[in-house]
Amino acid sequence: MRLAPLALGGAAALWVGYAWGAHAMTLAATWRGPALGRRIALTFDDGPDPTWTPRIAEALAARGVRATFFLVGRRAHGHPRAVRAIVDAGHEIASHGWSHRSLWFCGPRRTADEVLRTQDRLAELTGTAPRFFRPPWGMVNAALFGVLRRAGLSCVFWSVQPEGLRAQAPEAQTAHVLARAHAGAIVDLHDADGVPGAPERLAAALPAMIDGLRDRGYTLTTVGDLLASA
Ligand SMILES: [Zn+2]
């Protein structure tokens, strides 16, 4: 009678180590770039959205801004033209996993599949394998970091996030970013639905956000360029 709870306890302890303990490893991941030169990277998660992503990529290009798009592999596979629009506008492509499933609930094999399938498909679509990976929901596990190393990927989080799990009005998003902007900031934005309506709100917020950051003396760049200046 005592074995079952013990076995369950053992499995729970393993999972705690695998999914919770792995978060200690995120301390070694990238949360911000170097504070040299007042540079900031705008990053866009969860796309491509066939309607909003090309619009946002163009709005950025019209203002001469290059940014980084963390794409969901399955969405990229379904919307190759939207991926092309990002690349053609001069932006950087990065990986956000295949299905946007939280890695907290993925074993080692599924974790590798989420990362490597996305890597292969994005390399096929763009001609270049991504160098940066952002875990969906910011959740990791102990298997992830070895997979990333083997795939030549660095794990990148963010230092400023104007909209998390709850919708925020465009003006509130712009105010949040301008209040928390810092040299080397990595700003996390969403060009596709996670929270419903996210891309519409972002498209409305973006012009004032970009202009406000530039007024404060910041140069906007990609994650790759921001980290290369380290
Ligand atoms: Zn996401």
Residues whose N, C-alpha, C, O or C-beta is under 5 A from the ligand:
A	BS01	ZN	D45 D46 P136 W137
